[in-house]
Amino acid sequence: MRASCFIAVAASAFLALSTVTANAGLMGPPPAPHTGHFNATPFWIIFGCAGSVVLAAIAKNASQRQQLTAWEAQTCGLAYWFNPQNYH
């Protein structure tokens, strides 16, 4: 315990008394101004597909007491919604 306190005090004194200054380096050109446009396509593809799978799974479970097939899940639930055999 005493050795670690001594090392901490010595290190802080060394840093406080050192003559080296921190320099972040040369600044590059400023970043381009933000246009305010956000590309939401990837967001809606990911969350829209996941939401559609969950909604199709809930609907199939409620109406037929079955799980989605692999094909229905891989097509983001669209194979379930566009299959006329599911509505009987």
C-alpha positions as CSV (number, residue, x, y, z in Angstrom):
1,M,0.0,0.0,0.0
2,R,2.8,2.4,0.9
3,A,4.7,1.6,-2.2
4,S,1.7,2.3,-4.5
5,C,1.0,5.6,-2.8
6,F,4.6,6.6,-3.2
7,I,4.5,5.7,-6.9
8,A,1.3,7.6,-7.4
9,V,2.7,10.7,-5.7
10,A,5.9,10.5,-7.7
11,A,4.1,10.1,-11.0
12,S,1.7,13.0,-10.4
13,A,4.6,15.2,-9.3
14,F,6.6,14.2,-12.4
15,L,3.6,15.0,-14.7
16,A,2.9,18.3,-12.9
17,L,6.5,19.5,-13.2
18,S,7.2,18.2,-16.7
19,T,7.8,20.7,-19.5
20,V,6.3,18.6,-22.2
21,T,3.0,20.1,-23.6
22,A,0.3,18.2,-25.1
23,N,-0.3,18.9,-28.8
24,A,-3.0,17.4,-30.8
25,G,-1.1,17.9,-34.1
26,L,-2.0,19.8,-37.2
27,M,-5.7,20.4,-37.8
28,G,-7.0,19.1,-41.1
29,P,-9.7,20.8,-43.1
30,P,-13.0,21.4,-41.3
31,P,-15.6,18.7,-41.8
32,A,-18.2,19.3,-44.5
33,P,-21.4,21.0,-43.3
34,H,-24.2,18.7,-42.3
35,T,-27.1,18.9,-44.8
36,G,-29.7,17.6,-42.4
37,H,-30.5,14.6,-44.5
38,F,-30.6,11.2,-42.8
39,N,-30.7,8.1,-44.9
40,A,-33.3,6.0,-43.1
41,T,-33.4,3.2,-45.7
42,P,-31.2,0.8,-43.7
43,F,-33.1,1.6,-40.5
44,W,-36.4,0.7,-42.1
45,I,-35.1,-2.4,-43.8
46,I,-33.7,-3.9,-40.6
47,F,-36.5,-2.9,-38.2
48,G,-39.3,-3.2,-40.8
49,C,-38.3,-6.7,-41.6
50,A,-38.0,-7.7,-38.0
51,G,-41.3,-6.2,-37.2
52,S,-43.0,-7.9,-40.1
53,V,-41.7,-11.3,-39.0
54,V,-42.9,-10.7,-35.5
55,L,-46.3,-9.6,-36.7
56,A,-46.7,-12.5,-39.1
57,A,-45.6,-14.9,-36.3
58,I,-48.2,-13.5,-33.9
59,A,-50.9,-13.7,-36.6
60,K,-50.1,-17.2,-37.6
61,N,-50.0,-18.4,-34.0
62,A,-53.3,-16.8,-33.3
63,S,-55.1,-18.1,-36.3
64,Q,-53.5,-21.5,-36.9
65,R,-51.6,-22.3,-33.7
66,Q,-48.4,-22.9,-35.8
67,Q,-45.0,-21.3,-36.1
68,L,-43.8,-19.6,-39.2
69,T,-41.9,-21.8,-41.7
70,A,-38.3,-21.0,-42.5
71,W,-39.3,-19.6,-45.9
72,E,-41.9,-17.3,-44.3
73,A,-39.5,-16.0,-41.8
74,Q,-36.7,-15.5,-44.4
75,T,-38.9,-13.4,-46.6
76,C,-39.7,-11.1,-43.7
77,G,-43.1,-12.5,-43.2
78,L,-44.3,-11.6,-46.7
79,A,-44.7,-15.2,-47.8
80,Y,-47.2,-15.7,-45.0
81,W,-49.1,-12.5,-45.8
82,F,-49.4,-13.2,-49.6
83,N,-50.2,-16.9,-49.3
84,P,-54.0,-17.3,-49.9
85,Q,-54.0,-20.7,-48.1
86,N,-53.5,-19.0,-44.8
87,Y,-56.9,-17.4,-44.8
88,H,-59.4,-20.2,-44.4
